[in-house]
Amino acid sequence: MNTTAGSIGGAAVTTKVAMKMEDTMQAFAVRAACFIGELDMPYSEEFDGHDFGATHVIAHVGDEPAGAVRVRWFRSFAMPERLAVLQRFRGHDIGRLLLEHCRAMAATRGCNLLHVQVLPSGTAYWEKQGWRRLEPAEADVAARRMVAMVKVVDPSKPLAEMEEADAVVLRREQQLDASGLPLGTVTN
Ligand SMILES: CC(C)(COP(=O)(O)OP(=O)(O)OC[C@H]1O[C@@H](n2cnc3c(N)ncnc32)[C@H](O)[C@@H]1OP(=O)(O)O)[C@@H](O)C(=O)NCCC(=O)NCCS
């Protein structure tokens, strides 16, 4: 699915799923420039093993990579992550186009919910894009660095209030011991 949405300086703005290694490299280049170069985030937080199983969506302005996001798929929801638009291409709503591409893909895969985790300072952007906070219990708020936000895939089918996805998705991946079992499960 390739999507064309407007133009910047006469160059078409398009979004597409990365299908070739070169596309994926372009998505990684955009991510690295935004998060590592611009925002001073450590490499280890921005790239991980989930990149191999995720779907990468990339935005181009003409032939130039301009934005990227990756999506991870769960049974009933999808998780866009690492949304980034290069500074020189900002101000044209390319982030929204990338997220809309994710939403449309999720609809074709039977997902009914999109779920993101964002820094508290980033919530205003997502609220503007129609996402809402999944309110955790008050006691949890202070302890959390990230805020969980959700958006329904099909606005004509709003979901019932839900709390569980937050607890499930924000749970850290388990660390495994040398025998491959989750740490702490074997006591002797
Ligand atoms: C977030 C990001 C992808 C948006 O880029 P973009 O698509 O070019 O966004 P635009 O500049 O066109 O802004 C779109 C709208 O969001 C608003 N917006 C942008 N950044 C915002 C922010 N940090 N807080 C609140 N609103 C914001 C704009 O004012 C604009 O609103 P309008 O439509 O009412 O004019 C880009 O700023 C970026 O890559 N940031 C660094 C990485 C990051 O923070 N990623 C998100 C966290 S995972």
The ligand as a MOL file (V3000), in Angstrom:
LIG
                    3D

  0  0  0     0  0            999 V3000
M  V30 BEGIN CTAB
M  V30 COUNTS 48 50 0 0 0
M  V30 BEGIN ATOM
M  V30 1 C 6.4900 14.5560 16.4590 0
M  V30 2 C 6.9140 14.7710 15.0180 0
M  V30 3 C 6.9670 13.4140 14.3030 0
M  V30 4 C 5.8600 15.6580 14.3290 0
M  V30 5 O 6.3820 16.0730 13.0760 0
M  V30 6 P 5.3940 16.6610 11.9220 0
M  V30 7 O 4.5230 15.6070 11.4010 0
M  V30 8 O 6.2340 17.4040 10.9500 0
M  V30 9 O 4.4710 17.6480 12.7580 0
M  V30 10 P 4.0370 19.1210 12.3490 0
M  V30 11 O 5.1510 20.0650 12.6570 0
M  V30 12 O 3.5140 19.1300 10.9540 0
M  V30 13 O 2.8720 19.3690 13.3900 0
M  V30 14 C 1.5900 18.7870 13.2370 0
M  V30 15 C 0.6890 19.3660 14.3100 0
M  V30 16 O 1.1510 18.8990 15.5830 0
M  V30 17 C 1.5400 20.0120 16.3930 0
M  V30 18 N 2.7410 19.6260 17.1270 0
M  V30 19 C 3.9460 19.2470 16.6360 0
M  V30 20 N 4.7870 18.9290 17.6300 0
M  V30 21 C 4.0940 19.1110 18.7810 0
M  V30 22 C 4.3990 18.9380 20.1540 0
M  V30 23 N 5.5990 18.5250 20.5520 0
M  V30 24 N 3.4200 19.1990 21.0600 0
M  V30 25 C 2.2020 19.6360 20.6580 0
M  V30 26 N 1.8390 19.7960 19.3780 0
M  V30 27 C 2.7700 19.5510 18.4550 0
M  V30 28 C 1.7920 21.1550 15.4440 0
M  V30 29 O 1.6020 22.4050 16.0660 0
M  V30 30 C 0.7420 20.8890 14.3700 0
M  V30 31 O -0.5040 21.3280 14.8170 0
M  V30 32 P -1.5440 22.0400 13.8140 0
M  V30 33 O -1.9370 20.9700 12.8270 0
M  V30 34 O -2.6710 22.4520 14.6950 0
M  V30 35 O -0.7980 23.1510 13.1770 0
M  V30 36 C 8.2870 15.4810 14.9480 0
M  V30 37 O 8.2280 16.6610 15.7010 0
M  V30 38 C 9.4590 14.6450 15.4440 0
M  V30 39 O 10.0090 13.8230 14.6950 0
M  V30 40 N 9.8820 14.8500 16.6940 0
M  V30 41 C 11.0510 14.1400 17.2420 0
M  V30 42 C 10.7430 12.6930 17.5720 0
M  V30 43 C 9.5210 12.5520 18.4790 0
M  V30 44 O 9.3650 13.2920 19.4380 0
M  V30 45 N 8.6540 11.5680 18.1360 0
M  V30 46 C 7.3950 11.3300 18.8320 0
M  V30 47 C 7.5710 10.5140 20.0510 0
M  V30 48 S 7.6500 8.7820 19.7720 0
M  V30 END ATOM
M  V30 BEGIN BOND
M  V30 1 1 1 2
M  V30 2 1 2 3
M  V30 3 1 2 4
M  V30 4 1 2 36
M  V30 5 1 4 5
M  V30 6 1 5 6
M  V30 7 2 6 7
M  V30 8 1 6 8
M  V30 9 1 6 9
M  V30 10 1 9 10
M  V30 11 2 10 11
M  V30 12 1 10 12
M  V30 13 1 10 13
M  V30 14 1 13 14
M  V30 15 1 14 15
M  V30 16 1 15 16
M  V30 17 1 15 30
M  V30 18 1 16 17
M  V30 19 1 17 18
M  V30 20 1 17 28
M  V30 21 1 18 19
M  V30 22 1 18 27
M  V30 23 2 19 20
M  V30 24 1 20 21
M  V30 25 1 21 22
M  V30 26 2 21 27
M  V30 27 1 22 23
M  V30 28 2 22 24
M  V30 29 1 24 25
M  V30 30 2 25 26
M  V30 31 1 26 27
M  V30 32 1 28 29
M  V30 33 1 28 30
M  V30 34 1 30 31
M  V30 35 1 31 32
M  V30 36 2 32 33
M  V30 37 1 32 34
M  V30 38 1 32 35
M  V30 39 1 36 37
M  V30 40 1 36 38
M  V30 41 2 38 39
M  V30 42 1 38 40
M  V30 43 1 40 41
M  V30 44 1 41 42
M  V30 45 1 42 43
M  V30 46 2 43 44
M  V30 47 1 43 45
M  V30 48 1 45 46
M  V30 49 1 46 47
M  V30 50 1 47 48
M  V30 END BOND
M  V30 END CTAB
M  END
